[in-house]
């Protein structure tokens, strides 16, 4: 099996290293020798983390996807514009494609999947979600007897690292983000990580597989962690919760929810104790019940593990030409975020004067919302009270009405923070 690689950075170099290290065991499992023959790189003179002495390097990526001797193309360069054309070209040339590119799949996956089916080749993407965790194969194969009811995942290690450091070391967001960038966990422009776009890409892929739907990235409600404060972390802890940045997908009747946002979850939940840069996905099936998939969400050899697992699937012919594991993908309705039911956490800053609590209570009463928990933490030097509230289960529209009423009141001193509170079973 002759392989061409687009990109020999962290993941591409890791693939070469793991293929060399585990060559004998891979051949024993497949009966086939895998050889990387060609790699497209930006600069052929650059130092690399892998030995390239027996690999032809080219600065023209189209040489890889057009080469007559390449059987499988590994797309490991990222991005969407040039990459989309490279993947399309490889598919039209009758080559199988393996990619770790979640943005490409989330934004163009439907048409690429259709193109692969038309050309009778495979487009596989285990490494696109949660690094080395075999969550896609678990959903597609191991859980195939189940009707998946819901999934919830920590699928961005950068965000999880930041929230973990904020909780464990009482640090603020900006301080931890700077360290994450120094450690290489976050990019110079961290927007995709901290604002939830990366997680939304991954959630749209997981939801499509779990529920047999088309990819609908544009329908994922997305909120990042940049507005989480140390105050929120402390309130959550006192109330018995941990804040995690979750991607959540649920089946609700004939529709589905897809949302990415900071979430308060019970501190005793297993996923609440997934810390640092680690990833985890909790899946609920009607037959198995709840199962958790945990491991490294990034890194050279962890991600290479997933890429090579797809390569072995192609050799062993284990996967269907219908890429998402169903004979057809339906465009299932995604529920509007305003109609989603949840408990909510609210953080307020209000004037500490007589009658404020009565006015607050009236606002909640007018929206027919019950207060399940209430903390007044302190009164500051400006004579403002710091308050945290947990509501009963209501829809988002109700809680946004409450937010608007409070922020329009004469006693409010700051914008109202709102976060979902979820029970994961």
N, C-alpha and C positions, 0 to 999 in steps of 0.2 A: 504494500500500500504506500504509494508515493504522496507525500504531503507538501503543500505549499503554505507558507505562513505570511500573512500581512501584519507586520509589526513584530519586532524582536525586543520590546521593552520588558517591563516587569513580568507580564503574563506570558508573552511569547518566549522569552528567555526561560521562564519557569517550565513551560511545556517541553522545550528542548532538553532541559536538565532531567525532568522526570522521565521522559521517553528513553533517555540514555540509561538512567539509573535502574529503571524497571523493565528494560527491554526483554529480558528473559521471561519474566512473569507475564508480560503482555503477550508475548509470542505463545506461551503455554496456554493462555486463556483463549487465544484466537486462532492459533495455527498460522498466523501471518506476521511477517516482519514489517514493522512500520519504519519508514525512512523519510526524514525531512530533507527534501532535495533542493528547495528554493525558498528564499525569504525576501520579501519586500521591506526595505528600511529607508529611513530618511537620509542617513549618511553611512556609507559602507565602511568608512574609516573609524567609526565610533567604537569605543570599548564596550563589551557586552558582558552580561552575567552568565553567558553560556558559551560553550565551545562551538565555533562555526567553521572549523577547518574543513569539514566535509559537506558544507552547505553553500550553495551558490547564492551570493547576495546581490540584490539589484535595487536601484533607487527608483525603478519604474514599477509601481504596483500592478499595472495592467499586464506586465510580463508574467506575473504569477497566475492571474486568473485566466490568461489565454494560453498558458503553456500546455502542450499536448500530453506531456507525461505526468502532469499533476492530477491525482484522482480526487483529493479532498483539499479544500481551501479553509484555513483557519483564519477568520477575520478577528484580529486582536488590536486594531488601531483606534477604535472608537470614532465618535463623530457620526454625522448622518448624511451629509450631502455627497461627498466623494465616495464614502463608504457604501452608500445605497447603490450607486452605479457599479462599483466593483463587485458587490454581491450579486446584483442582477446579471452582470456579465458572466460571472462564474457559473451561475445557475443555467443560463442560456447555453453555456458551453458544456453542459451535462456534468458538472462537477458538484459533488455534495459540499455543503457549506456548514461550518460550525462557527458560531459567534458568541462572544461574551458581551455584546453591545446592546444593553437594555434600552438605550434611547432609540436606536435604529428599529428595534422590534416594536417598542411601544408606539412609535410614530408611523412606521411603515410596514409593520409585521403582516397585516392582513393581505396586502398586495404581494409581499415577498413569499408568503406561505402559498398563495394561489399560484404564483409563478413556479415555485418548486414542485408543486403537485402536477402542474401542466408539463413540466420537463422531466417528471419521474425521478427526481433527486430529493435528497433530504436536507432540510434546514433545521439544525439542532442548536439548542441554546441553554443547556444546563447551567453554564457559568454566568449567565446574564443576571441571575438572581441569587443572592446570598452566597457568593463565592463558591467554596468547596462543599457546602451543604447540598446533598442530593434531593432538594425539595421538589424539583420539577419531575424527576423520575418517580419520586414517592407519590405525587399526585396522579401522575399519568399511568403508573404501573402498579405500585404497591397498594394504592388505595382505590384502584379502578372498580372494585366491587361496591364501593360506597357512593352514596349520594352526598357530596360535600355540602355541609350546611353553613360553615363559616371558616374563616381563617384570619389570624391576626399575627403580624410579624414585626420584629425589629430587623429591618433589612438595610439599614444604613449605619455602618460602624462609626462614622464621624459623629453623627448626632448622638449615638449612644455613648460614645466616649465623653462628649461634652456634658451630657446630663449626669453621667456617673460622677465625673469630677466635681460638678456643681453640688451634688448631694453629699459626697463623701468628704470633700475638703472645703465646703462652704465658699466656693469661688464663684465669681460672676461670669456671665456668658462670654463677654468680650475677652476676658483674661484667658479662659480655657480655649477659646477659638484660636487665639494667637499661638498657644502651645501646640494645638492640633496641627496648625500649619507648619510649625517648626519640626514636628515629628513626622511630617509627611502624610498625616491622616486626612488633612483638608487641603484643597487647592488654594492657590493665591486668590482666586475668585471662588469663595465657598458657597455661592448661592444655591447651586443644585443640591448640595448636601443639607445646609441648614434651613433652607426654605421648603424642603420636602419634595422637590422635583424628582430627584434620583429615586426616592422611595416610591413616588407615584408611578414612575416608569415600571418599577419592579412589581408593584401591586397590580397594575393592569395586566401584566403577563401572568401572574399567579391566578388572578380571578378568571382570566380567559380559560386557563387549563382546568381550574377547579370546577367551573360552572359550564364549560363547553360553549362559551360565547365568543364573539369576535373581540378583538382587542379594542378597548374604548378608553384610551388614555385621557382624551379630552373631557371625559365625564367624571374623572376622579377629583373629588373635593380635596384640596391640598392646603395645608397650613404648616409652617415651619416652627422652629424652636427659638428663633431669635428674640422673641418677646418674653421668654420664660425668665423669671427673676429668682434670686436667692430666696425672696419672700415666698414665692409660689412653692419652691422646694420645701421650705420649712413648714408651711401650712399643710402641704400634702403629707409630710411625715407625721405631724401631730394628729392628723385626721386618720392615719393608718394606711396611707397610700404611698405609691412611688409614681413619679412622672416618667413615662417612656414615650418616645416618638414612634407611634405604631401606624402600620398600614393595615386597614381592616376591610374585609369583604364579607358580606353576608347575603344569604339567600332569604328573601322576604316575599313569600307567595311566588308569583311569576316574575318578580323583579329582583334586582340585587342592589346592595349598597356598596360603594367603593369610596373610601375616604382615608386620608393620611393626615394625622394631626397629633399634637402632644396629648397624652391621655393619662388620667389618674387611674391606676389599677391597684388592687389590694396588695399590700406588701408581702403577703404570704403566697401569692401566685408564683409559680416557678418562673414565668417569663419576667416577673418583676425583679428577679435576681440575676438576670443576664446583663452583665456589666462590661465596661470598657468597649473595645471595638468588636466584640463578638456579636453574632447574629443569631436569631431564633425565630422559628415560625410555628405557631400553634394551629393545628388543623382539627376541626370537628367533623367527623363522618357519621352517617346514621347507623352504620354497622359497628365500626371500631370504637366510636366515641372520640375522645380527645387524645391527640398524640402531639409530641413536641419534637422538633427537629432543630438541633443546636450545633454550632461550630463556627469556624473562621469564615467571616464574610468577605475577606479580601486576602491579598498576599500572593506571591508568585507561585509557590507549589500548591497552595490550597485551591486557587482558581485553576491552575493547570490540571489538578485532579479531576475537576468537572469537565474541562475541555477534552481530556483524554478518555474519560468515561463515554462521552458522546462518540468519539472516534471508534472506540471498541464496539459500541452499539451499531455503528455503520458496518463495521467489518462482520459482526455476527448477525446482521440483518434483524435486529431485535425490535426496531421501532417501526411504526406505521408511516406510510407516506402522508397520512393525514396528520400533520405536524402536532396539533394540539391534542391528539389522542381520541378525537371523536370523528365520526364520518361526516359531520357538518358542524359549522359554527353558526350559532344564531345571534342575532343582534338583540340581546335581552335589554329591556328597559332598565336604566339606572335611576334609582330614586333620587330626587332633588334633595340637596342637603337640608333645606328648610323643613322638610317633612320627616327627617330622621328622628327617631325617639331615643333619648339617652338621659341619664342623670347628668347634671352639670355642676362644675365648680365655678364660683365667681369670686374674684378678689376686688374689694372696693376700698377707696379712700374717701372718707366723708367727714364733714365737720362734726366735732364732738359737742353738740349743743342739744338742749332739751327737745324732744319730739322727733328726732331723726329716725330712731328705731321704729317708731309708730308709722312714720311715712314710708320707710322701707317695707315694712310688713304689709302695708296697704297696696303697694305696687305689686308685690308677689300675689296677694289675695286677688287683685283685679285680673291677673292673668291665670287664676286658678292653679297656682303653683305652690306646693308645700315645701317648707324648708326642713331638710332632714338633719343637717348639722350646721352649727353656727359658732364662729370663733371671733372674738374681738381681742386682737393680740396686744395692742398698745395704743396709747395716745401720744403723738409726737410733740415736738417743741412748737409746732404750728397749731397745736390744739386740733389735730385731725386724728380720727380713729381709723385703724387698719383692721379690716373685716374680711373674713373668708366664709363662704356659704356653700353648702352642698344641697342641691334641689332633689326632689323626687324625679321620676322618669317623665320627661316632657319632650315636645318636639322643638327643634332648633328655632323655629319661628317664634315660639313663645319666649324662649330665653333671650332672643335678640330684641324682642319688644321690651322685655324687662331692662336690658342693657340701655336701650334708647331712652326709656323713662328715667332711669337713674341718672344718666349722663346729662339729661335736660333739666334736672332738679337743681334747686338753689343750694342744696347741701353737698353736692358731689364735688370732689376736688381733683379727680383724675379719670382717665379712661378706665372702663371696667374690663378686667381680664376674664375671659370665658374659656374653659377647657372641658372636654368631654370626660365623664367618669364611666368606665366600662367594667362589667363583670364578665370575665373570660372563663368559660367552662368547657 
